[in-house]
Amino acid sequence: MKITREEVEHVAKLAKLNMSEEELARMTGQLDTILSYVAKLDELDTAGVTPTTHAFSISNAFREDEVQKSLSVAEALSNGPHVNEDAFIVPKII
C-alpha cells in the first residue's frame, strides 16, 4: 500500500475536509491505486530519453510582425452607437 488511512486523514484535515468513514476508506483506496500506478513509471528505463517540457518541440510559433494598414479614427468610430469626434461615449459607471 502506497498511502495509509492516517495519511489521508492528515491531508483531509489540512484541506479542512470533513470526511465520513466511508469516504475515508474510498479515498484511501483510490489514492493508493493512483500512487501505485504512478510508481510503475519508476520501472521504465528512461536513460536515453531527453527531458522535455512540451510534447512538441516548437521554439517560437509566433509570426513575424508586419506593418499593416489600420482603421482610421472615423472608421473605428463608425462601429459605435454613441460617439463624439474622437471617442466612444459610454455610460458613467461608479
N, C-alpha and C positions, 0 to 999 in steps of 0.2 A: 504494500500500500504506500502510495506516494504522499498522501496527506491524511492527517488524523482528524478525528472529530473535534478534538481540542483546538487544533489549528483553525478549523472552520469557525468554531465558536469565537475564537480570538479575533479573526478577521471580521466576523459579523458584528462583534462588539465595537471594533474600531470604526466600522462603517455605520454604527448606530442602527443596526438592523435587528429587529425583534423576530426571531425565527422559532417556529414550533419545533417539537422533537422530530416530527415527520419531515419538515423542511430541512432540518439539520442533517438527518440521515440521507435524504435525497441529494442534497447539495454535496455532502461528503463523497457520495458515490460518483456523482457527475464530475466533480473536480478531480477525483482520483483517476477516472477514465481519461480525462483531458491530459492530465500530467503524465500518465503512463504512455499515452500516445506521443506526446512531445519528447519523452525520454527516448523513444525509438530513434529519434533523429541523431542521438549521440552514437548510435551504432553505424551510421553512414560514414564511409571513407571520403572525406572532403579534402584530402591532401592536395589534389591537383586542381581544385576549383578556386577560381579567382573570386574574392569577395566583391559583391556589388551592392549598390544602394537602390538600383532600379532594375526592373525586369528587362528593359531595353536600353541599349547604350546610345542614348541621344544626348549630345552635349549641349546643343542650343537649337531649339526648334523655332526660334523667332525669325521672322522675315526681316530683311534689311529695311531700314527707314527710308522712305521715299517722299519727297515733297510733292504734294498733290494739291489741286485746286480745292479750296474750301468754300463754304457758303458765305455769301456776303451778309452783312448785318440785316439788310432788308429781306433777304431770302429766309434767314433763320427766323426773324420775327413774323414772317408771314404764316408760320405754323402755329402761332399762339392766338388764343381767343381774345386776350386783352393785352395790348402793348402800348407803349409810348414811343418816342422817337428812337430810343436805343436800348430798351429793356422790356422784359415781360412784366406785366402787372399781376401780382398775386395778392390774395387776401392776407391781411396782417394777422399773425398768429402769436399770441403771447401766452 
